[in-house]
Amino acid sequence: MNLLFKHIRWYSEGWIRAGDVRIGQGRVLETGRGLTPKRRERVVEGDGYLALPGLINAHDHLDLNLFPRLGHPPYDNFYDWGRAIYHPDQSPVRDVLRVPLADRLWWSAYKQLISGVTTVAHHNPYVRRVFGRRFPVKVLRRYRWAHSLGHSHDVAKTFARSRGCPFIIHAAEGIDAASSDEIERLDRMGVLASNTVLVHGIALTPAQIRRLAARKVSVVWCPSSNLHLYGHTAPVEALKRDGVRVALGTDSTLSGAPTLWDELRAAQTTGLAEPADLLDMVTVTAASIFGLKDGRGTLRRYAPADLILLPDTGADAPETLVAATPASVALVLIDGTPRLADPAWAETLGLGPPNAFVGGLPRWMTGSIEALRARIVATVDEAILTQNPLWDVMGHESWVMSHGGVMKPS
Ligand SMILES: [Zn+2]
């Protein structure tokens, strides 16, 4: 879509600017004041909106977002939690895993869209047949991964094949000595390097943090998952002080917050990071950690036109970010193509009538969440699905009507 946003405010790399933004060929072509429309370009009024680069969710398991939180925390480490919840022959694990993988992945794609996320790092194998052009969001494609030292064989061998792309592994997820010893074990295996991305890092010691900084290892922070399961989270202030790159991830609904907006607020509540740090974590820092060199995380010239529009309250970008909810997201473009729009933007861009309710408000979203929900309900008892924190947030009209015409705000 070739678009010229007039009179908009936009944020990129620490700065807010006001004026016009031209989008074409899937990229940000030009920004400035008083840009003149070109042929076959749709001119749209951006006054009242703040455009941000599409957010990057640095950690999720896209196959696991139909679950409610499971377990009875607190736990000492991830392995104790895993043993407590993994009962594949019992409800709800048995029921939810009956939903075909493609449907679970699409459900999670909508979770990203309503969070303003345009790129997500999926911690599991890349599913080529699903993550194609029609899939609502971009999924990190170039990566190697291992689940964790305890659940993966040949971590060193997988790492050895990761040259030139990020190597992502859960590590130090817990509060006991065994959790922090994982860092020593990874070090002995030669796995702590500049392309290594450690997810969680709760049990990192000050000496280990200095070692991560020296080796240019990065960390993904998932505060709501951590605080829920262990009552502690990663030492993010120390990581920042020593210069370790930190991105932010939601993890799945098995342990984490429903949306990235909730995750941002959970992160802010810890007091370990300022809103400006958080904005970097979900844009430029995540892009740097994952080696996304195409301009993602920015709205600079020739960056992919992955952007989100939030109502412009006059606040600065970090404050707008941490105050947002699914209901705030007015428009999501990925490579210049609309993926989510409020009714006004759907009409302006000729997308059709709303086909979804997000956070209680009508929205147009790519694909059919109505058909997706119908397929899921045909497989799993709805009493189980309503325990999923997203089930009431991402609906559609007939579902809203059958539930009395009211949706709970997120
Ligand atoms: Zn995880």
Boltz pocket constraint, residues with backbone or C-beta under 6 A from the ligand:
constraints:
  - pocket:
      binder: B
      contacts: [[A, 59], [A, 60], [A, 61], [A, 123], [A, 170], [A, 199], [A, 251], [A, 252]]
      max_distance: 6.0
